Amino acid sequence: MSTVELNVTKPSSTATNVQPASDSDGTATLLPDPETALLSSGDVGAEFAALAVENGKVERAAAREEREADQARAESEEAQEVQAIRAEASSLRTEAWVDAGTTLAAQAAGKDSTGAAIVKAGKALADGYFAAGQKDDEANAKACEAAATDAKSAADDAHDTLTGANDFIKSALDFYQEYVTTRAQTLTVAAQKA
């Protein structure tokens, strides 16, 4: 629908309640907002359908926001999982350098010397710290993987909610169409009998 910006001044008479609708960019359209017109029509079926459509739109917007947030959370968790795996790889590289250095230091100190024993003890201590750090990194990666899976599941649930909201809006519009058709048929029959 094309839009035209209007400079609307309110008339002094209050003959009509219908105000021009606005697009998402704030410009007024030439046609009134159909939901507002239906809500103020005094027709119970029309008002019911308009309220149902408004409710569906709100639910749809909330589901979209929730899905986008869950998808962003899943991407963040996946990035953290990759970072934890990289941290573990970095720890393994550092451990290899420490092992190489302590082996050379033990060799230089002599096989049975006190210095060699101290170097071997230091190597064992460093190996323990590195192994613990690697396990922490693995645990972080697993936790991030689980959180990413949870976020993806929540995003799928939000998508299902969005689909439900769309179906609800369609049902409301189908109801209104059937209501209008039945009402027109009833009025036609009544007019023919009169």
N, C-alpha and C positions, 0 to 999 in steps of 0.2 A: 504494500500500500504506500503510495507516495504521500508525503506530508507537506503541508504548507504552514508556514509560521503565521499566526494570526495575532493582531492587536485587538483583543476582545475587551470591549467595555460592557459592563453589566447594564442591562436595560433597567429602567425604573420600575417596570411592572414585573411581578413574580409569576408570570404565566407558566413558566416551565422550570423544572428543577434540573434538567439535563445540561451538564457542562461539557464542553469539548474535551475529548480524551487527549492524553499526552503520550507520545512515544517515549521509549527509554532514554532518548537524548533530551527530553524536556520540551520538544516542540509540539505545538497543538496540532491535532489532526482535524480534518473537516467533519468527521463523523463523531457522534458522542460515544462514550465508552459503553459498549453493549451491556456489560455486567451491571454498571451503575443504573442504566436505563431499566434493566429487568428488575433490579432490586427495588426500584421506586415505582414500579408499574402497578402495584396492588394486586397482581395476579400471583396467587400462592404457588402455582406450579412453576412459573417463571422465576419467582424469588428463590424457590427451593433449588432449581437448576443453577441459578447464578451463584448461590452460596456454595453449592457443591463444586462448581468450577473454581471459584476462588479458593476453597479449601484444598482442592487438588493442586492448584498452582503453588500454594504455600508449601504443601508437602513435597512437591516436585523440586522446588528451590532448595528446601532443607536437605533433601536426599542428594542433590547435586553437590552442595557444599560439603556434606559429610563424605561423599565418595572422593571428592578432590582432596580433602584433608587426609583421608585414609591412604590414598595413593601416594601422596607426598610423604607420609610417615613410612610407608613401605619402601619407597626409594631411599629415604634417609637411613633406614635400618640396613638395607642392602649395602649402602655405601660404608656404613660402620662395620659391617661384616667383612667387606673387602679390606678395610683399613686394619682390622684385627688380624687377618691372615697375613697381610704385609708386615705387620709388627712381629708376628711369629717368624717370618722368613728373615727379617733383619736380626732377630735374636739368634737364630741359627747361624747366620754369617758371623756375628760377633763371637759366638761360642767357638766357632772353628778357629778364629784368629787367637782367642785366648788359649785354646788347646795347643795350637802350634807354638805360641810363645812360651807356655809353661813347659812343653816338651823340650824345647831348645834350652831353656833356663836349667831344667833338671839335668840335661846332658852336660852343660857347661859346668855345673856345680860338682859333677861327679856322681856316679851311680849310687854309692852308699853313704854319701855325705849328709850332714845335717841340713845344708842348704837344699839338697835335692828333696829331702823329706818335707821341708817347709813348702817348696814349690809344688810338690805333689798334693799336699794338704790344701794349698790355695786353689789348685786346679779342681780338686774334688768339691770344694766350697763353691767355686764359680760354676761348675757343672750343675750343682744343685739349684743355685739361683736361676740359672738359665732354663733348666727344666721346669721349675716352678713358674717362671715367666711365660714359658711356652704354653703351659697348661692354662694359665690365666687368659692368654690370647685365644686359645681354642675355646675356652668357656665363653669369652666375650663374643666370638664368632657364632657359636651355637645360640647364644641368647639373642643376638641380632637376627639370626636366621629365623628363630621362632617368632620374634616380634614382627619381622617382615611378612611371614606367613599369616600371622594374625591380622595384620593391617590389610593384606590382600583379601582375606576372608571378609573383613569388615567392609572393604570397598565393594566386594561382590554383593554383600547384603544391602548396601546402600543402592547399588544398581537395581536390585530386585525391588526395593522400596520405590525407586524412581519409576520403574515399569508399572508397579501397582498404582502409583499416583496418576500416570498417564492413562491407565485403564479406567481409573475412577472418573477422570475428567471425561473420557469417551462415554462411559456409562451415563454420566449426568447429561451429556449432550444428547445421547440416544433417548434418554427418558424425556427430555424436553421436546424433542422432535415428535415422539409418540404422543406426548401430552397435547401438543399443539394440533396434531392431526386428529386426535380423538375429539378435542374441543371443537375443531372446525366441523367435523362430521356431526357432532351433537347439535351445533347451532344450525347446520343445514337441515337436519331432520326436523328440528323445532320450527324453523322458518317454513318448511314445506307443510307442516301440520297446521300452521296458523293461517 
